[in-house]
């Protein structure tokens, strides 16, 4: 699949009824029913984690030009990507309105109105919206698009820098728990200064390695310091009556999480969905003959009802087609567990279970332990799916202390780690010499390590890769 991953990815989106890219605007696609359900269950999980300590809101799509232009560094980072609304009906607007590329400049003027005192802090809001960016590179469904239909952005405000730094760590832990529940491996790094979110003090990012060796940024977390607070005059009165600027953070996830689920877990047969987001966690396939047909269908219905009472999503494929075609279809669509029941199985009081990953058939008695056995199979499936993905990542991160080896290692489908002195000019020269982007700082360098380019003492172990 590595050789033709791009083709495989495009085909599976269509064949598994995930998205349709034939909408007559480049970079904008339609979520089809099966894909929409994957998206729905993914969003339910991140909302479950955020709702413990954040509140969901919804801001308007349009941003006045004056507000967008207030933060010069921020708007400069998006100025080539903004869609503008200039007319309302037949009338020219007095002020251009931007379709949000992201929502800092929409949300923060309101924070300036809402925040007055230290008792108003912290504010921890998030929303799930669509955002628009005029992407000029080659668009790819779910990965590089002009309408990001699934943009989760959280925006927080705090009284102190220490609280904002703590919030960054909270976001990192939330994202780790979220991605762990999907079996998605990740690399967490601090973006270099030249790739930091416009207006932020620093950016932390989660990257995943796709089967073709390219990295996909699947989550970002930004410490905004007081940059936007000063721009939008977001102040509070502290306990001593002194007026101070707040400290802010923001964090985002997008459609790319679904892309990573599809790409990282999939195989040559199609999807392999984590049970958390699979539209059908269990598919029951009746094996029907003229004799005993009614009894088999009754047992299938009974089994479906039993499993659904335990909170599982179950479907029965009772289409009038050959069983082999049914097995093919649900392998393509990635159902974690298939349960097969025919007259012989009914006579033996068993169902034949088959996990999507290993394809091994296992007899499960149709008795009081049925649901326990089903959950054991699903849990083992999810664990193995995750272990396999993490093993792939581990095998495809290679260290080198020779700058001339970086290109070959990356072209062989790897992310490369190396030691760097931390000087921006040196970092940019490394990018120029190799032709690839530095992802970010992975961790502090080991004592005695030397920079791959200058030979000076190294500060950081750094990642470089071919990126989407």
N, C-alpha and C positions, 0 to 999 in steps of 0.2 A: 504493500500500500504506500510505502514511502516514495517510490518512484513516481507514482501518479496520484499523490494525495490531493492535489488541487482538483483534479478531475473527479476523484472519488467523493470529495466533499461536496462539490457542486451537484453531482448525481444523487447523492443520498438525501440532500435537502428536498429534491423533487420527488424521488421515489418513495420516501418515507412520509410524504405529505407534511413537511415541516414549514417550508416557505415557498413562495412563487415569486421569482424575480422578473417576471414579464410585465410588471407594472410599467406604464410608459414614461417613467422618469427614472433616469439612471441613478442607481444607488438607493432606491426605495423599493422595498419588497413587502409582500403580504404574508402575514402569519396565517398558515393553514391550520385546520383543527388539531392535528396531532402535535404539531410544533407549538401551537398556542398553549396546549395543556402542559407540555414540558416547561415552557416559560412560566406558566401559572404556578406550578408546584415549586419551581426555583424561587420565584418571588415570594411565595408563602414562607419559605424557609428564611430568607434574609429578613423579611418583615418580622417573623417570630423572634429573631435574634435582636433586631433593633428596637422592637417595641418594649423590651425589658427596661430600656433607659432613654428612649427617644420617643418623640411624638410625630405622627405623620401629618403633613400639610399638603396643600396644593396651590401653587402660584400660577399666575397667568403666563401664557406662552410669549406674549409680546413684551419687548423691553424698549423703552424710549431711547432714542439715540443719545440724548443728553446724559442719561444715567450710564449707558454703556461706555460713553467716552470719558467718564470721570476718572476711571483708573487707567492711566495711560499705558502702563506696562501690561496690564491685563488685556486691554483692547488690542494692543499691538500684537499680542499672541494669537488673536483670533480674527484680525482685520481682513485677512484674505479668505475667511471661511464663512462670513456672516451672510445670511439671506436677509434682504430688506423688503419691508412692505412700504410702498410709497403712495399708494392710492387706496381710498375707501370708496367702492363703487366707481362713480365717474369723477370723483373729486380728488385732487391732489391733497395729501395730508400736510398739515402745518409742520409736522416733525416726522422724520422717518422712524419706523418701528422695526426692530430687529427680531427675527425668530431666534429664541434663545439658543446660543451655542453651548451655554452652561448658565447657571442661574445666579451667580454671585451678585451681578449688577441689578438683578430683579429683586432679590431677597434683602440685600443689605440696607437699602433705603428704608425698608420697613422695620428692620432691626433698630435703626436709629430712632424710629418713633416708639417702638415697644420697650426699649431698654432705657430705664431712668435711674434705677437704684441697684445696689448690690443684691437686693432681695429678688430682682428679676433674673439673676444669673444662677447657674448656667442656663442658656437656651440650647436645647438639643432637638432640632427639627430635621426631618427628612421628607423627601417626596420621590415618587416614581413617575416619570414623565417622558415625553419624547423631546429630543433636542435636534437641532439642524445645523449641519456644517457642510459648506460647499467643498466637498472632498474632490480634489483635482487628480489624485493618483488613481490607479486602476482600482475600481471598487470591487469588493467581494462581499457576498451576503453574510450578514452577522459580524463580519470582521472589519471591513472598511466601507462605511456606508455614508449616505448623505442625510438620512433620517435615522437617528438612534432611537428606536421605538421603546427601548427598555432601559431607561437611564435612571438609576437609583443614585440620588445625591443627598448627602447629609451635610448640614451646616450647623456648627455649634459656636457659641460665644461664651467666654469665660472671664473671670476677674483677674487671673494671674497667668503668667507664662507657664508656671509649673502645672497649673490645671490643664492648659492647652496641650502641653507635652504628654500629660497623663492621658488625655483624650486620644492622642495619636496612638498610644499603646493600646488603649481600649479598642480602637478601630482595627488595629492589627490583629488583636485576639478575636474580634468578631469575624473578620474575614477568614482567619485561619479555621475557626470552627465551622463557618459556612462552607468553605471549600473542602474541608475534611469530610463533611457529611455528603459531599458529592464525589469523593474519591479523586479529587483533582489535585495533583502535586503542584507545588509552586516554589518560586525563588523570591525572597523578599530582599529588596535592595533600596538604597538611597540614591535617587537619581543625581547625576552630576549637575553642577550649577547651570550649565547651558541647556539642560533638558528639564529644568524645574518648572512646575506649573506657573504660568504668568502671574506675578504678584505674590507668590508664596515664598516663605523663608526657606523651606525645604519640602521635598516630595518623597514619600515612600511608595514603592510600587510592588505589585505582585505580578510575576511573569510565569507563564507555563510554556513548556517546550512541546510544540506540535510534532506529529510524526515525520514531517519533512525537515525537522531540525530548526525551523524558524521559531522565534519566541513570540508569544501573544501576550500583550499587556492585558490582564484581566481584572485589575483593581488598582486604584490609586488613592492615596491619603496625603493630604497637604496641610502643613502647618502654615497658616497665613500670617502669623504674628499679629502686628497691628496695622499692616499695610492698608487693608480695606476699611478698618475702623477709622483711620485718619482721613481716608478719602471720603467716606460717607458720614463722618462725624458721629460714630457710634460710641457714646460715652455713658458712664454710670457714676453715680455718687457712692463712694465707699463709706464704711462705718464712721470714718472721721470727717465726713462732709467734703472730702476732696473729689474732684471730678477727674476721672481717668478714662483712657481708651481701653476697650475690651481687647482680648486676644481671641483669635478665631481659628477654626479648623474646618476643613471640608473633606469629603470622601466620596468616591464614585465607583459604581459597577455598571456594566452594560450588557447588551446582547452578546458580547464576547464570552460571557460565562457559558451561555448555551453552546456557542461555537466550540469552546474547550471541552464540554461534555461530549459533544458529537465526535470531535476529532481525536481526542486523547483515548477515549474508551472504545471507539469503533474498530471493526476489523473488516476483512475482505467480504464477509457476509452481510455487513450492514452495521446498524447501531448496536451498542451494548449499554443500555441505560441503567444508571444507578436506580435502585428501587425507589428512592426518595422522590424522583421526578418522572418516573415512567408512567405514562397515562394508564397503562394496564400493568400492574405489578405481577399479576398472574393471568395467563390465558388458558382456559380450559378447552381442550380439543376433543370432542366426542368422536369416537370411531364407530361409524354407524353401518349396520346391515339391515336388511328388511326385518329379520327376526331380532327381537329385543330392542328395537330402536326406541320405543317409548320409555322402557325401563332405563336405558342409558341416559336419555335426555332428562328424565326425572332426577336421576342421581346427579347429573351435572348441575341442574338448577339447585338442588339441595346443597351441593358442595359450594356453589357460588354464594348462596345465602349464609352458610356457616362462616365462610372466610370474610365476607363483607361485614358481618357482625363484629369481627375482630379488627375492623378498620382498614382492611386491605381493599385495593382497587382490583376488581376481577371482571373479566369478560368471558363469554362463551362464544367461540367461533362456530356458529351453526350454519355457515354458508354451505350451499349445495355444490361443493367442489371437492376435489380429491384431497385427502389428508396431507399428502406431500406438499401441495401448494399452500395449505394453511401453515405448515411448519416453516416453509420458505418465507412466507409473508411476515411471520412473527419473529423470525430470526432477523430479517431485514429491519423490522421496526424495534428490535431490541428488548422485547419483553423479558424481564429477568428470569421468570419461571413459567414453564409450560406444564400443564397437567393433562395427561392423556387417559381417557376412559373408554374402554370398549366392552363388549359382552363378556369376554374372558376375564378382564379385570374386575368387572362387576361380580362375576361368579366367585372370584378369589378375594373379593372385598378389599381391593387395592386400587390405587391410581399410580400411573407411571409418571414420575417427575423428571424434568430435564432442565438444568440450568442453561442460560444463554451462553455462558462463557466456556464451559468444558464439554457440553453436549452429552454428558454421561447420563444414562437412564437409571433411575433409582425407584424401586417400589416403595410406596408409602401406604401403610394400612389405613383403611377408611374407618378409623376408630376414634376414641377420645383424645388420642395423642396427635391427631392429624394437624391441627393448627400449630402445635408446638414444633412438629417436624417441618412444616412449611416455613415457619419463621427461622428455624435453624438453617434451612437451605438458603433463604434470602439473605440472612446475615453473613453466612459464609461467602455467598456470591459477592456481596458488597465489599467485604474485607479483601477478597482475592482480586477484585477489580481495582481497588485502591492500591494494594501491594504491587500489582503488575505495573500500574502507572508510575508509582514512585520508583520502582526498579528501573523503568525506562529512563526516567529523569536522571537517576544516579549514574547510569551507564553513559549518559550523553552530556555530562559536564566534565570537561577535561582541563587540567592545569598545565600551563607551560610557562617557562621562564625565558623562552626564545621568541621574540616578536615575529620572526620569519615563519614560525609554525602556525601562527594564528589563522591565517587564511585557509590553509589546508584542513585544519581541524574543523573550522566552521563549515567548509564545503562538504566535509564528510558527515555533516548533520549534527554537529555538537555546539554547545555553548562553551566558551573558553573562559577560564578564570586565570588571572595573572596579578602580579603585584604592581602597585602604582604608588608613586610618591605623593599623589593628591594635588599636584599643581595643574591648574586648568589648562595652561598652554601645552603642557606635556600630554595631558589627556586628549586634547584636540589633535595633537600631532600623531598620537597613537591611532586615532580614528582615520586620519588622512593616510597614514602609511599602510594601514590594513584594509581600508575601505569598508569598515563595519562600525556599527554604533556601540559605544559603551552603554550597557544597561544601567549599571550603577555600582555602588559600593556594597559589597556583600557582607563584609565584616572587617575588623582591624587586621592588618597583616601580622604574621608571626614575627617574633623578635628576630632581628638579624636579616630579614628579607630585604631584597633589593629591587628597585623599580625596573621593570622590564625594558624601559627605553633609556633611562639616564644612568642606571646603576647606582643611584643615590638610595639612601634609606627609604624603604617603602612604608607608607602609612596604612594602605588598604589592600585587601584582597578584592579584586574588581572583576565584574563579568562583562564580556563583550559577545555579541551575537548578530546573526542575521535576523531582522525583525519584520513583522508584518506592518 
